[in-house]
Amino acid sequence: METFSVSKPQPERVSMNVKRGRPRLTCHVRQIRFTLSLREGEDDDLLLFFADIPERRRAGALKNALRAGGISLNNGFAPDSDDLDLTIQGLVFG
């Protein structure tokens, strides 16, 4: 009966001191998690935007879109012309 090796011999490593993986971050990371609910017919443009982006790249794409859109916030609050604010004003004062 003949015996043989199933795996090939591993090549020697260049150096044992080589660090693997991503380097550690030097800054503090804050995570903000949210769920975005989009409606067919009403939010079709946004649904198309997210459909073309792989799932693990959506956060980066959203950050780029927010930066490119020229958002401006005062003290962390949305401007008065926000659609939700106008809707609430219409319900309360309308």
Order of alpha helices (4+ residues) and beta strands (2+ residues): alpha-alpha-alpha
